[in-house]
Amino acid sequence: MKHRGRHRRRRRGTALRAVLTGTALALTAAATLISTSQAEVAESPGSLKPLTSASDTARLRLQEHLVPARDLHRLARSMGRPVGVSAVLGSADRTLRRAARCAPDDRATLPVAPSAGRAYCWDPADTADTAWRPHSVTTSGDADDDGVWGTHRVILTGWTRTAGGPAAGRGLARVGFVDAGDPARPVYRWVLLVVPVDGGRDYRGLSSPLSGMVWYQDKLLVTTRTGGSDALYVYDLDRIQRTTADTPAIGRVPGGWSADGYRYVMPAVGSYRFTGGRCTASGPPCPATLSLDRGTAPDSLVAAERTAPGGDRRTRLWRYAFDSAPARAGLLATDAAGRADAIEAYRTRVTGITGVLSHRRPGAGSPSWYVGRASGTGDGHGGLWRQDSEDAEAARCGFDASHHCWAASAGSLSYGEESGEVWSLSDRMLFAVPLTTLDRSLR
């Protein structure tokens, strides 16, 4: 498949936008009021502190493990020829609704400041099942710097089954493939993430929260938390498989292949594991969220550590370089032994980080790090800080200038150079904020 503009470095293109009226995005007075417990002005986290000691950076080292090609070929021979993104979008069976048609409770989860430029809520069939929750987002603006994959503008959203159903179904991970070509009516389809087993003769569900993911070139990298040393799983967007049986089982079944009712599965093609073992407070960090930074050379994967909101432990932020070799498109740069080292790392006093971006503003000597944080109480709007090595800034809102202005139960962040928008999500809405608007709100 030929992907248009895959390696071009065009900095800006024609963005396809939908302008929602102020009325459509305005929150009601009742919805924008922040409780006294949530409205306390948070203490500034201050500047970022670089991590330069060998002991600190060694904890961030990853070991690459690729699924043998013969295993992937065996699975494809059994399931049929793999398909790509276009096939999934062409069978979309869900529709996102624009903010004006969303319930007031859904709109109340949007950021208070800065306000969203456009926003959508999910198909009622998906929000009715409260066992599934969205946490991560990436777009074709990450995959390709012209913002288009093939002929499509695409948004991928990562969801995790957090509760309910049989024990084996908890923790399952699925990705919503959103065709965003028509901003007035985006449509989407689900794909279940799986992991090949038994040499490609079968597969199991990926049982891990999708708190962060990045689509870069033809690969999708997702966070994983399985109690072991795994940090990231890798998926190939050109290796999506159709299922042939509609049963609750996941994997090979008599007469075909099943995925708990999902029509498509995407099998992992690799993973990255911490060489230092299982993530702990004093060892390797558990990745909480990911994003892409195209302002580095080569492009880099940005990560933030999972820490409890309101805790005392400082959170680690770091980045890995992507490999520039065409044969390793979408994979991290590694040494001869397959090890990937962090090329930059910091600590921040922000805790409970749910979204991270690194972006160099015009005229700035170094990148700014944008970190979205969860509410300290876990039941309201969070905050979003912009930090660098000198200072930290955040939006303020409400009658008492609270820093709790970002989305409620906010997810990851994804910046599209071509569109100039930052995409994120709450537990009820998918939304975009122009980066220029976001920067003006931080002071």
Disulfide bonds with the S-S distance in Angstrom:
Cys102-Cys121 2.13
Cys279-Cys286 1.79
Cys397-Cys405 2.29
